[in-house]
Amino acid sequence: MRECGPPEVMRLEEIPTPAPGPDEVLIRVHAVSVNRTLDLAVRAGTYAFRATLPHILGVDPSGIIEAVGTGVAERKVGDRVVTRQIVRPATATQGPGILGVHAWGGYAEYVKVHAAATHPMPDGLDFVAATVVARHGPTALSMLRDVAKLAADEWVLVMGAAGGLGIAGIQVAKSLGARVIAAAGADARVRAALDFGADVGVNYRARDLTDEARRITNGRGVDVVFENIADVELFPKAFASLARNGRLVTAGAHGGGTVPLDVKHLYLNSISVIGSVGRITAEDLKLTLAWAAEGRYRVLVDRVLPLAEASHAHRIVEARSGIGKVLLRP
């Protein structure tokens, strides 16, 4: 993309294959996912950080290492790897640097990244599944286990439950022994979430979310809300679903990001609202990939398209016309 704007600003061009520098590897990309915020918003120019142009999107490519730079000992040509999208750690004054946002990403046949930002793929796991796991699994695990401190037998309300992060949140919550209410905006999306292990589902466009959450929990409310929508109507409903000492953890703003907050409910019930992008550690990535290889963690994929159809892929995600992740296969 040489300018920001609608999907058509993305154009397929031939450019020189990048050469890995010191401590870097060159990956031949086999799969990369399409993400509403880190791809669509960056492309449109509405993301909090404006990418330096020209730019190549793609935060989570997976593939095979084709070349290694000097100083690389832990990776070799032929290794199958996923990538961790953090290319620069956060500091006290700024957020982390992200592949495909602050550096050229994986909407390409080749991408170069620091070797430390790669992780080996387990045998038996294909590139499409590995890409989705690496994108959302460690984030959901960090948000629920470390940030929300979700405990066994607690109730968690997963918003946007059929999305990439929502599907991950359901499975992570169940692995921690929690009970899950899957909330989504269409019956088909609710059914998809139930297929991934949620205990009960709610269509928040057809029913009152707060009333349903209270009914399901016998009037008590949920212990944790797993949020990544920040919709002006849905956020207050989810927030009102929280029981005393409840925690709302959020890592997204697909619905706009500016929402009303019932401060009386907040302080009278000792509720916490926590923003988190989730930590993507090598340990958590290894764990979630192993779960996937063992069949304990599944991904929901809508379709896989060739790189030349990136604009079409963005339109699908923008219109919410599919269920599950959309990926590109360069």
C-alpha positions as CSV (number, residue, x, y, z in Angstrom):
1,M,0.0,0.0,0.0
2,R,1.4,3.4,-1.0
3,E,-1.5,5.3,0.5
4,C,-4.2,4.8,3.1
5,G,-7.8,4.3,2.1
6,P,-10.2,1.6,1.0
7,P,-9.2,-2.0,0.2
8,E,-8.2,-1.1,-3.3
9,V,-5.1,0.9,-2.1
10,M,-3.5,-2.6,-1.7
11,R,-1.8,-3.5,-4.9
12,L,0.2,-6.6,-5.9
13,E,3.7,-5.5,-6.9
14,E,7.0,-7.1,-7.6
15,I,9.8,-5.8,-5.3
16,P,13.2,-7.2,-4.5
17,T,13.3,-10.1,-2.1
18,P,14.5,-8.8,1.2
19,A,17.8,-10.1,2.6
20,P,18.1,-11.0,6.3
21,G,20.4,-8.8,8.3
22,P,22.3,-9.8,11.5
23,D,20.1,-11.9,13.8
24,E,17.3,-12.0,11.2
25,V,15.7,-14.8,9.2
26,L,13.9,-14.7,5.8
27,I,10.6,-16.6,5.8
28,R,8.8,-17.8,2.7
29,V,5.2,-17.0,3.8
30,H,2.6,-19.9,3.6
31,A,-0.2,-18.2,5.6
32,V,-1.1,-14.8,7.1
33,S,-4.4,-13.8,8.6
34,V,-6.6,-10.8,8.0
35,N,-7.3,-8.8,11.2
36,R,-9.9,-6.1,11.7
37,T,-7.7,-3.7,13.7
38,L,-4.1,-4.4,12.8
39,D,-4.8,-4.8,9.1
40,L,-8.1,-3.0,8.2
41,A,-7.6,0.0,10.4
42,V,-3.9,0.4,9.5
43,R,-4.8,0.2,5.8
44,A,-7.6,2.7,6.2
45,G,-5.4,5.1,8.2
46,T,-7.6,5.0,11.3
47,Y,-5.3,3.0,13.6
48,A,-3.7,4.8,16.5
49,F,-0.3,4.6,14.7
50,R,0.0,5.6,11.1
51,A,2.2,3.3,9.1
52,T,5.2,4.7,7.2
53,L,4.4,4.4,3.5
54,P,4.9,2.5,1.3
55,H,3.9,-0.4,3.6
56,I,3.2,-4.1,3.7
57,L,0.5,-5.4,6.1
58,G,0.4,-8.7,7.9
59,V,1.0,-9.2,11.6
60,D,1.2,-13.0,11.9
61,P,2.9,-14.8,9.0
62,S,3.9,-18.4,9.2
63,G,6.1,-20.3,6.8
64,I,9.5,-21.9,6.1
65,I,12.9,-20.3,6.7
66,E,14.7,-19.7,3.4
67,A,17.8,-17.9,4.7
68,V,19.4,-16.8,7.9
69,G,21.5,-13.8,8.7
70,T,24.8,-13.6,10.6
71,G,24.6,-14.5,14.3
72,V,21.5,-16.7,14.0
73,A,22.1,-20.1,15.7
74,E,18.7,-21.1,16.9
75,R,17.1,-21.4,13.5
76,K,18.1,-23.0,10.2
77,V,17.0,-23.1,6.6
78,G,14.0,-25.4,6.2
79,D,12.5,-24.8,9.7
80,R,8.7,-24.4,9.8
81,V,7.9,-21.4,12.0
82,V,5.3,-19.0,13.2
83,T,6.0,-15.4,14.2
84,R,5.3,-13.4,17.3
85,Q,4.1,-10.0,16.1
86,I,6.0,-8.0,18.7
87,V,9.1,-6.7,17.0
88,R,10.0,-4.1,19.7
89,P,9.0,-4.4,23.4
90,A,6.8,-1.7,25.0
91,T,8.4,1.0,27.0
92,A,7.2,3.3,29.8
93,T,6.1,5.9,27.2
94,Q,5.0,3.8,24.1
95,G,3.4,0.6,23.2
96,P,5.2,-2.4,21.5
97,G,6.3,-2.4,17.9
98,I,4.2,-4.7,15.8
99,L,5.0,-6.6,12.7
100,G,2.9,-5.4,9.8
101,V,2.3,-2.1,11.6
102,H,5.7,-0.7,12.5
103,A,7.7,-2.9,10.1
104,W,6.8,-4.6,6.8
105,G,4.7,-7.6,7.4
106,G,3.5,-10.9,5.8
107,Y,1.2,-9.9,3.0
108,A,4.1,-11.0,0.7
109,E,5.9,-14.1,-0.6
110,Y,8.8,-13.3,1.8
111,V,9.2,-11.5,5.1
112,K,12.3,-10.9,7.2
113,V,12.0,-10.9,11.0
114,H,14.3,-11.2,14.0
115,A,15.0,-14.8,14.7
116,A,13.9,-14.3,18.3
117,A,10.4,-13.4,17.0
118,T,10.0,-16.8,15.4
119,H,8.9,-20.1,17.0
120,P,9.0,-23.6,15.7
121,M,5.8,-25.3,14.6
122,P,5.0,-28.7,16.0
123,D,4.7,-31.6,13.6
124,G,1.1,-32.3,12.3
125,L,0.0,-28.7,12.4
126,D,-0.6,-26.9,9.1
127,F,0.3,-23.3,8.4
128,V,-3.2,-22.0,8.4
129,A,-4.1,-23.4,11.9
130,A,-0.7,-22.4,13.3
131,T,-1.1,-18.8,12.1
132,V,-4.5,-18.5,13.9
133,V,-3.2,-20.1,17.0
134,A,-0.2,-17.9,17.2
135,R,-2.3,-14.8,16.6
136,H,-4.9,-15.3,19.3
137,G,-4.0,-18.2,21.6
138,P,-1.2,-16.7,23.7
139,T,-3.1,-13.4,23.9
140,A,-6.3,-15.1,25.3
141,L,-4.2,-17.1,27.7
142,S,-2.4,-14.1,29.1
143,M,-5.6,-12.0,29.3
144,L,-7.6,-14.7,31.2
145,R,-5.0,-16.4,33.3
146,D,-2.6,-13.6,34.1
147,V,-4.7,-10.4,33.8
148,A,-8.2,-11.4,34.8
149,K,-7.0,-14.2,37.2
150,L,-9.8,-16.4,36.0
151,A,-10.3,-19.3,38.4
152,A,-12.0,-22.7,38.1
153,D,-15.8,-22.7,38.3
154,E,-16.0,-18.9,37.7
155,W,-18.3,-17.6,35.0
156,V,-16.8,-15.7,32.1
157,L,-18.8,-13.8,29.5
158,V,-16.9,-13.9,26.1
159,M,-18.0,-11.1,23.8
160,G,-17.6,-11.4,20.0
161,A,-17.5,-15.1,20.8
162,A,-17.2,-16.3,17.2
163,G,-14.3,-14.0,16.3
164,G,-10.6,-15.1,16.4
165,L,-10.0,-13.9,19.9
166,G,-13.4,-15.0,21.1
167,I,-12.9,-18.6,19.9
168,A,-9.5,-18.6,21.6
169,G,-11.0,-17.1,24.8
170,I,-13.7,-19.8,25.0
171,Q,-11.1,-22.6,24.8
172,V,-8.7,-21.0,27.2
173,A,-11.4,-20.4,29.7
174,K,-12.5,-24.0,29.5
175,S,-9.0,-25.2,29.9
176,L,-8.8,-23.2,33.2
177,G,-12.0,-24.9,34.4
178,A,-14.3,-21.9,34.0
179,R,-17.9,-21.8,32.7
180,V,-18.5,-19.8,29.6
181,I,-21.3,-17.7,28.2
182,A,-20.7,-17.1,24.6
183,A,-22.2,-13.8,23.3
184,A,-22.4,-13.0,19.6
185,G,-24.5,-11.0,17.3
186,A,-26.2,-13.7,15.2
187,D,-27.6,-17.2,15.9
188,A,-25.1,-18.8,13.5
189,R,-22.2,-17.2,15.4
190,V,-23.6,-18.3,18.7
191,R,-23.9,-21.9,17.4
192,A,-20.3,-21.7,16.2
193,A,-19.1,-20.6,19.7
194,L,-21.1,-23.5,21.3
195,D,-19.4,-25.9,19.0
196,F,-16.0,-24.8,20.5
197,G,-17.0,-25.6,24.0
198,A,-19.1,-22.7,25.5
199,D,-21.6,-23.8,28.1
200,V,-24.4,-21.5,26.9
201,G,-24.8,-18.9,24.2
202,V,-26.6,-15.5,23.9
203,N,-27.4,-13.6,20.7
204,Y,-27.0,-10.1,22.0
205,R,-28.8,-8.6,19.1
206,A,-32.0,-10.6,19.8
207,R,-32.0,-10.7,23.6
208,D,-31.0,-8.4,26.5
209,L,-27.4,-9.4,27.3
210,T,-27.5,-8.3,31.0
211,D,-30.8,-10.0,31.7
212,E,-29.6,-13.3,30.1
213,A,-26.2,-13.3,31.9
214,R,-28.0,-12.7,35.2
215,R,-30.5,-15.4,34.5
216,I,-27.9,-17.9,33.5
217,T,-25.9,-17.2,36.7
218,N,-29.0,-17.3,38.9
219,G,-29.0,-13.6,39.4
220,R,-25.4,-13.3,40.6
221,G,-23.7,-12.1,37.5
222,V,-20.4,-13.2,35.8
223,D,-17.0,-13.1,37.4
224,V,-15.1,-12.0,34.2
225,V,-16.0,-10.3,31.0
226,F,-13.7,-11.0,28.1
227,E,-14.1,-8.0,25.8
228,N,-12.7,-6.8,22.5
229,I,-15.6,-4.9,20.9
230,A,-16.1,-1.7,22.9
231,D,-19.5,-1.0,21.3
232,V,-21.5,1.9,22.7
233,E,-24.5,-0.3,23.4
234,L,-23.0,-3.7,24.1
235,F,-20.2,-2.6,26.5
236,P,-22.6,-1.2,29.2
237,K,-24.6,-4.4,28.9
238,A,-21.6,-6.6,29.4
239,F,-20.3,-4.4,32.2
240,A,-23.7,-4.5,34.0
241,S,-23.4,-8.3,33.9
242,L,-20.5,-8.4,36.3
243,A,-20.9,-9.7,39.8
244,R,-19.3,-8.2,42.9
245,N,-15.5,-8.2,42.5
246,G,-15.9,-8.9,38.8
247,R,-13.2,-8.1,36.3
248,L,-13.6,-6.8,32.7
249,V,-10.5,-7.3,30.6
250,T,-10.5,-5.8,27.1
251,A,-8.1,-5.9,24.2
252,G,-10.0,-4.3,21.3
253,A,-12.3,-1.6,20.0
254,H,-14.0,-3.0,16.9
255,G,-17.2,-1.3,17.8
256,G,-15.8,2.2,18.1
257,G,-14.0,2.4,21.5
258,T,-15.8,5.2,23.3
259,V,-18.5,3.8,25.7
260,P,-20.5,5.0,28.7
261,L,-19.4,3.6,32.1
262,D,-21.7,3.1,35.1
263,V,-19.2,4.3,37.8
264,K,-21.7,3.6,40.6
265,H,-21.8,-0.1,39.6
266,L,-18.0,0.1,39.4
267,Y,-17.2,1.3,42.9
268,L,-20.2,-0.2,44.8
269,N,-19.3,-3.7,43.5
270,S,-15.4,-3.4,43.6
271,I,-15.2,-4.0,39.9
272,S,-12.0,-3.8,37.9
273,V,-11.7,-2.7,34.2
274,I,-8.4,-3.7,32.7
275,G,-7.0,-2.9,29.3
276,S,-4.5,-5.4,28.0
277,V,-3.0,-6.3,24.6
278,G,-1.9,-9.6,26.2
279,R,1.6,-10.9,26.6
280,I,2.8,-13.1,23.8
281,T,5.5,-15.1,25.4
282,A,7.5,-18.0,23.9
283,E,6.2,-20.2,26.6
284,D,2.6,-19.5,26.0
285,L,3.0,-19.7,22.3
286,K,4.7,-23.2,22.7
287,L,1.8,-24.3,25.0
288,T,-1.0,-23.2,22.7
289,L,0.6,-24.6,19.6
290,A,1.1,-27.9,21.5
291,W,-2.6,-27.9,22.4
292,A,-3.5,-27.4,18.8
293,A,-1.2,-30.2,17.6
294,E,-2.8,-32.5,20.2
295,G,-6.3,-31.6,19.1
296,R,-7.2,-29.8,22.3
297,Y,-7.4,-26.4,20.7
298,R,-9.1,-25.8,17.4
299,V,-9.4,-22.8,15.1
300,L,-12.4,-21.5,13.2
301,V,-11.5,-20.6,9.6
302,D,-14.0,-19.0,7.1
303,R,-11.8,-19.1,4.0
304,V,-8.2,-19.0,2.7
305,L,-7.6,-16.7,-0.4
306,P,-4.5,-16.1,-2.6
307,L,-2.5,-13.0,-1.9
308,A,-3.8,-11.4,-5.1
309,E,-7.3,-11.3,-3.5
310,A,-6.2,-9.3,-0.4
311,S,-8.6,-6.5,-1.2
312,H,-11.5,-9.0,-1.4
313,A,-10.4,-10.5,1.9
314,H,-10.5,-7.1,3.5
315,R,-14.0,-6.5,2.2
316,I,-15.2,-9.8,3.6
317,V,-13.8,-9.0,7.1
318,E,-15.1,-5.4,6.9
319,A,-18.6,-6.6,6.1
320,R,-18.6,-9.4,8.7
321,S,-20.0,-11.7,6.0
322,G,-18.1,-14.8,7.1
323,I,-17.8,-16.7,10.3
324,G,-14.2,-17.4,11.4
325,K,-10.8,-16.1,10.3
326,V,-10.0,-15.1,6.8
327,L,-6.4,-15.9,5.7
328,L,-4.2,-15.2,2.7
329,R,-1.8,-17.8,1.2
330,P,1.0,-16.1,-0.6
